[in-house]
Amino acid sequence: MFDFQRLAKTLSLLFVMLSLVSFGTAPAEAQVTAFKQSVAEAAAKDTDIAAFYRQNDYAPLWTGRGNSFTERRRALFGALQNADMHGLPVARYRIDVLKAELGAAKTQRDLGRVEVMLSKTFLTYARDIQTGILTPSRIDPAIVRKVPYRDRQQYLQNFAKSPATRYFKALVPSSPEYTRLLKEKMTLEKTLQKGGFGPEIQTSKLEPGDTGAAVAQLRNKLVRMGYMKRSAASRYDGDIQAAVQQFQLAHGLTPDGVAGKGTIAELNVSAQKRLQSIHVALERERWTNMERGERHILVNLTDFTARIMDDNKVTFETRAVIGANPKDRVTPEFSDTMEHMVINPTWNVPRSIATKEYLPMLQRNPNAVSHLNLIDSRGRIVRRDSVDFTQFTKASFPFAIKQPPSRSNALGLVKFMFPNRHNIYLHDTPAKNLFSREVRAYSHGCIRLHKPFEFAYELLSKQEANPKGFFHSRLETGRETTVELEKHVPVHIIYRTAFTNAKGPMQYRRDIYGRDAKIWQALAQEGVALRTVGG
């Protein structure tokens, strides 16, 4: 006889077991779904973050369980808390808010929201530390540098595949300049902790043989700045003179050993101001955090120098004259590639100069600037006695103005071309007297070289067995000749009021265009603050 009662008990037990299984798995699936939905919603307005999570099936990067997730969170918070070591604004990353949100998360939806918050903060920090917190062109229109931003999705993808602590260390710019700037930053922070460089020197000039309170102030400043050992000297003696000369060399001043007006002014710049310059230099170094080229040309506008660099070592250096300070003549900052040089160049006068400077002169005297040729639209030289210049305005002036090759040509005997929309290039000049001046901002924007021939020899040394002979064989023809560089050379026009040397003291220069003052103001508005450390 079939036992219906036993069958009923078996079915009842099976139903209970199935119910228990369903009860145990359904909530887990629901939790996963809730987390994914929360991540998707929180990331919806950020295309890069949304794409990363979508491609990874909304798996957690920060909020999962296990040592790898713990290490990622620890590495992130460690980097954020130490951001001020790099001159970055710690408050920008809202560390306390992140920790509070993470600690208060009770549900999977909470975790999903915090997950995206952590990724957003990570991406902000990664871009800040690698390529800066400011957009250069928004600070000053003449800073037209293209910052080498990295792909935001790649930040997330690469971090997910990397040891967390090692990844954050790799984000920091690796250039020797950045490392040395960080060292100087710490030195100045300790100096500020101890009271800075001391009181200002209360005189306009001091020279060897002088005595008095101002000499003691000078001596004490030089000691605090590290240019001389402690001394009780009350006279401007040989030790003080030597220290002044070293200070002058480190600040772009004429090293005559006399503390004149310009030297006193630089000596009186506070440690706080110098630290601001370091912060600006760190931000600028992040803007140029890229490969500059095994061989490249580096023009530092504030230093009035042009250097040829090979494997980050100076191969050749010469003085430079840069754009004058009126806004329409300043030299912009950018990077490009030098392609060729022109020996015995023709000067094609820029239209802005032709109409603004030369047209008024021609209207007063048609024979003015007779060394220049007027060229019509068909390329013919125009006879001046056939033209009434008073009928033209800046807009209607129909001629081009050119100066043929000669030793008196405004471009001298050679120019170095890296074609760019700013019409900036390096060139020779007949006005050699300007190179002896301390401040050399006189051009219309282009960069004049003190030793252009030697600059050419060095560039040609990579492709000619006898670069000097090759150059002069073209020069002596008197004809305009274009010489292609077989390997193009990157050119970086920078502006650094604080920069380092591999050996020797920190270098400071005057903010001739006022650009670094604007950058510091913008950094301060973003929350960057000076700090001091005990020493």
Secondary structure, DSSP 8 states (H G I E B T S, - for coil): ---HHHHHHHHHHHHHHHHHHHHHHHHHHHHHHHHHHHHHHHHTT-HHHHHHHHHTTT--SSSSSSHHHHHHHHHHHHHHHTGGGGT--GGGG-HHHHHHHHHH--SHHHHHHHHHHHHHHHHHHHHHHHH-SS-HHHH-TTB--------HHHHHHHHHTS-HHHHHHHHS---HHHHHHHHHHHHHHHHHHTTTT-S---SS-B-TT-BSHHHHHHHHHHHHTTSS------B--HHHHHHHHHHHHHTT----S-B-HHHHHHHTS-HHHHHHHHHHHHHHHHHT-S---SEEEEEEGGGTEEEEEETTEEEEEEEEEEE-SSTTT---BEEEEEEEEEES--EE--HHHIIIIIHHHHHH-TTSSTTSEEE-TTS-B--GGG--GGG--TTT---EEEE-SSTTSTTTTEEEE---TT---EE--S-GGGGGSSS-EEESSSEEESSHHHHHHHHHTTT-SSHHHHHHHHHTT-S-EEEEEEEEEEEEEE--SEE--SSSS-EE---TTSHHHHHHHHHHHTT--------
